[in-house]
Amino acid sequence: MKTRTYGESSGTVGAVCAITAAVVFSTGGLLVRQIDLPAWDVSFWRSALMTITILPLLVWRRREVWIDARNAGGALFASAIGIAGSMIAFILALGLAPVANVLIVFGATPFITALAARLVLGEPLHRHTLLAMAAATVGLAMSVAGSLAAGALAGMAVAFIVVLCMSANYIVVRRHRHVSMTPALLLAGLISALISAPFADPSAAGAAEFVWLLALGPGQLAGGLLLYMAALKRIPAGRAALLGLLELVLGPIWVWLIDGEKPGDLTLLGGAIVIGAAAANVWLDSRHPTG
């Protein structure tokens, strides 16, 4: 009987963390639908509340945080800029292009991340992973094809900045997986809140919106980021980015289940292809060293 090695066990935990993070992130669209505020206001409060929530944790573990900050050095700031950049660029992209156009650009994330991980970290890039990425991208394209709009190149270009920021953060966290990068979340939330503040009206948020903002900031955003960072300590960046695409297909399913808005058949078929490709890649990866 074959004994499971630590690497295999760690890879399984990493995959579970990445999938759970994608599920948590996928609830964002459903939560935003409950908030009657402009995008910049949502961005400000999401970032500010995430920062306020993480701060007590870091103060409580200040000794460990100081050690992590000293060991990671400038990597903490690099990770924070990557996270904050993706958060702000996403809001800007949605202001310039329909959601479908923005999502289709995100299909490039696994390819960019895997290539960067190969070049910077020397992580293996298996043929089956490339095939899974290609299949997932086709599935994502099928999911959003009916909602694509012309004349949205500016928004799609900004969406690609999100892809670059996410890929860069994957590499930074993966490279420093021996230390906790949690302090980077605090810095990212602070940076994002400061950038959003001039364009937002914080006083416009009422009690009804605040409940959903709490779920969106400390719950959805901080929870998802912590899970993704946990995943990156255990699985290669390209694999984590591919699993991250599950977020894009699970979002419409949440809206369907909760609000009763059924996606089109092509959207469901495309989502099934993305899920199948990611699942197949995890299974095939389990037959190779985690790396």
C-alpha positions in Angstrom: 0.0 0.0 0.0 1.4 3.4 -1.0 2.0 5.8 1.8 1.0 9.4 1.1 4.1 11.7 1.3 4.1 15.1 3.0 4.3 16.8 -0.4 1.2 15.0 -1.7 -0.7 15.8 1.5 0.4 19.4 1.4 -0.6 19.6 -2.3 -4.1 18.3 -1.4 -4.5 20.9 1.4 -3.3 23.6 -1.0 -5.8 22.6 -3.7 -8.6 22.6 -1.1 -7.6 26.0 0.1 -7.5 27.4 -3.4 -10.9 25.9 -4.3 -12.4 27.2 -1.0 -10.9 30.7 -1.7 -12.5 30.6 -5.2 -15.9 29.8 -3.6 -15.5 32.6 -1.1 -14.5 35.1 -3.8 -17.4 34.0 -6.1 -19.9 35.4 -3.6 -18.7 38.9 -4.2 -21.2 39.6 -7.1 -24.1 38.4 -5.0 -23.1 40.6 -2.1 -22.6 43.7 -4.2 -26.1 43.3 -5.6 -27.4 43.9 -2.1 -25.5 47.2 -1.7 -27.0 50.3 -3.1 -23.8 52.3 -3.4 -21.5 53.5 -6.2 -18.5 51.3 -7.0 -15.9 53.6 -5.4 -17.9 53.7 -2.2 -18.0 49.9 -2.2 -14.2 49.8 -2.9 -13.5 52.2 0.0 -15.5 50.4 2.6 -14.4 47.0 1.5 -10.8 48.0 1.8 -11.2 49.9 5.0 -13.2 47.2 6.8 -10.7 44.6 5.7 -7.9 46.7 7.2 -9.8 47.3 10.5 -10.5 43.6 10.8 -7.0 42.4 10.2 -5.3 45.0 12.4 -6.3 43.4 15.8 -5.0 40.1 14.6 -1.6 41.6 13.7 -1.4 43.5 17.0 -2.2 40.3 18.9 0.5 38.4 17.0 2.8 41.4 16.8 6.0 39.4 17.7 5.4 36.9 14.9 4.4 39.7 12.6 7.6 41.6 13.3 9.7 38.5 12.5 7.8 37.9 9.3 8.2 41.5 8.2 11.9 41.3 8.9 12.3 38.1 7.0 10.1 39.1 4.0 11.4 42.6 3.8 10.3 44.5 0.6 8.3 41.5 -0.5 5.6 42.5 1.9 5.3 45.9 0.1 5.5 44.2 -3.3 2.6 41.8 -2.4 0.6 44.7 -0.9 1.0 46.7 -4.1 0.0 43.7 -6.2 -3.2 43.1 -4.1 -4.1 46.8 -3.9 -3.4 47.2 -7.6 -5.7 44.4 -8.6 -8.5 45.7 -6.3 -8.4 49.2 -7.7 -7.8 48.2 -11.4 -10.8 45.9 -11.1 -13.1 48.7 -10.1 -11.7 50.9 -12.9 -12.1 48.1 -15.5 -15.8 47.6 -14.6 -16.3 51.4 -15.1 -15.0 51.1 -18.6 -16.2 47.8 -19.8 -19.1 45.3 -19.3 -18.4 42.5 -16.7 -18.2 39.9 -19.5 -15.4 41.7 -21.3 -13.5 42.0 -18.0 -13.9 38.4 -17.1 -12.7 37.2 -20.5 -9.4 38.9 -19.9 -9.1 37.1 -16.6 -8.8 33.9 -18.6 -5.2 34.8 -19.2 -4.3 34.8 -15.5 -3.2 31.1 -15.3 -1.0 31.4 -18.4 0.7 34.5 -17.3 1.2 33.2 -13.8 2.5 29.8 -14.8 4.9 31.4 -17.3 6.2 33.9 -14.7 6.5 31.0 -12.1 8.5 29.0 -14.7 10.8 31.9 -15.5 11.3 33.4 -12.0 10.9 30.4 -9.7 11.8 27.5 -12.0 8.5 25.8 -11.3 7.6 22.9 -13.7 5.0 23.6 -16.4 3.5 20.3 -17.4 1.8 19.7 -20.8 -1.4 18.7 -19.1 -1.4 21.9 -17.2 -1.2 23.9 -20.4 -4.0 21.8 -21.9 -6.2 22.4 -18.8 -5.5 26.1 -19.0 -6.5 26.2 -22.7 -9.7 24.2 -22.0 -10.6 26.4 -19.1 -10.1 29.6 -21.2 -12.4 28.1 -23.9 -15.0 27.3 -21.2 -14.7 30.8 -19.8 -15.1 32.3 -23.3 -18.2 30.2 -23.8 -19.7 31.4 -20.5 -19.4 35.1 -21.3 -19.6 35.1 -25.1 -23.3 36.2 -25.2 -22.6 39.2 -23.0 -19.5 40.6 -24.7 -19.8 44.1 -26.0 -17.8 46.0 -28.7 -15.8 49.2 -27.9 -14.6 48.1 -24.5 -10.8 47.8 -25.3 -9.9 50.4 -22.7 -11.7 48.5 -19.9 -10.2 45.2 -21.1 -6.7 46.8 -21.1 -7.2 47.9 -17.5 -8.5 44.4 -16.7 -5.2 43.0 -18.0 -3.5 45.2 -15.3 -5.5 43.1 -12.8 -4.1 39.9 -14.3 -0.6 41.3 -14.1 -1.0 42.4 -10.5 -2.5 39.0 -9.5 0.2 37.1 -11.2 2.9 39.2 -9.6 1.4 38.6 -6.2 1.3 34.9 -6.8 5.0 34.9 -7.5 5.9 37.1 -4.6 3.9 35.0 -2.1 5.1 31.7 -3.5 8.7 32.8 -3.4 8.4 33.7 0.3 6.1 30.9 1.4 8.3 30.2 4.4 6.9 33.4 6.0 3.5 34.7 6.7 2.5 37.4 4.2 -0.6 38.4 6.2 0.8 41.9 7.0 0.7 42.6 3.2 -3.1 42.4 3.5 -3.2 45.2 6.0 -1.0 47.4 3.7 -3.0 46.5 0.7 -6.3 47.4 2.4 -4.8 50.7 3.5 -3.4 51.6 0.1 -6.7 50.7 -1.6 -8.8 52.7 0.9 -6.6 55.8 0.5 -6.8 55.6 -3.3 -10.6 55.1 -3.2 -11.3 57.8 -0.6 -11.2 60.8 -2.9 -13.8 59.3 -5.2 -16.1 58.0 -2.5 -18.6 59.4 -0.1 -18.1 57.3 3.1 -21.0 58.9 4.8 -23.5 57.6 2.2 -23.3 54.1 3.6 -26.4 53.4 5.8 -27.0 50.6 8.3 -28.6 48.3 5.7 -25.5 48.6 3.4 -23.1 48.3 6.3 -24.2 44.7 7.1 -23.4 43.6 3.5 -20.2 45.7 3.4 -19.0 43.7 6.5 -19.7 40.5 4.7 -17.9 41.8 1.6 -14.8 43.2 3.3 -13.7 41.2 6.3 -15.6 38.1 5.1 -15.3 37.7 1.4 -12.2 39.7 0.6 -10.0 39.1 3.6 -11.1 35.5 4.0 -10.5 34.7 0.4 -7.1 36.3 0.3 -6.0 34.4 3.5 -7.1 31.1 1.9 -5.2 31.9 -1.3 -2.0 32.7 0.5 -2.4 29.4 2.4 -2.8 27.7 -0.9 0.3 29.3 -2.4 2.4 27.9 0.4 1.5 24.4 -0.8 0.9 24.4 -4.5 2.6 26.0 -7.5 1.4 29.4 -8.6 0.1 28.3 -12.0 -2.1 25.6 -10.4 -3.5 28.1 -7.9 -4.3 30.6 -10.7 -6.1 27.9 -12.7 -8.2 26.9 -9.7 -8.9 30.6 -9.2 -10.9 30.6 -12.5 -13.6 28.7 -10.6 -14.5 32.0 -9.0 -15.6 33.4 -12.4 -18.0 30.5 -13.1 -19.4 30.0 -9.6 -20.5 33.7 -9.4 -23.5 33.3 -11.8 -24.4 30.0 -10.1 -24.7 31.8 -6.7 -27.0 34.4 -8.3 -29.1 31.6 -9.8 -29.4 29.8 -6.6 -30.1 32.8 -4.4 -31.8 35.3 -6.7 -33.4 32.8 -9.2 -31.7 34.3 -12.3 -30.8 31.2 -14.3 -27.7 31.6 -16.5 -28.0 30.6 -20.2 -27.2 27.1 -21.3 -24.0 28.2 -22.9 -22.9 29.8 -19.7 -23.6 26.6 -17.7 -21.8 24.5 -20.3 -18.8 26.8 -20.3 -18.7 26.8 -16.5 -18.8 23.0 -16.5 -15.8 22.9 -18.8 -13.8 25.3 -16.5 -14.6 23.1 -13.5 -13.8 19.9 -15.3 -10.5 21.3 -16.6 -9.4 22.5 -13.2 -10.5 19.2 -11.6 -8.6 17.1 -14.2 -5.5 19.2 -13.7 -5.5 18.7 -9.9 -5.9 14.9 -10.4 -3.1 14.8 -13.0 -0.9 17.0 -10.8 -1.4 14.5 -8.0 0.6 12.0 -10.1 3.6 14.4 -10.3 5.8 15.8 -7.5 4.1 19.0 -6.0 7.2 21.2 -6.7 
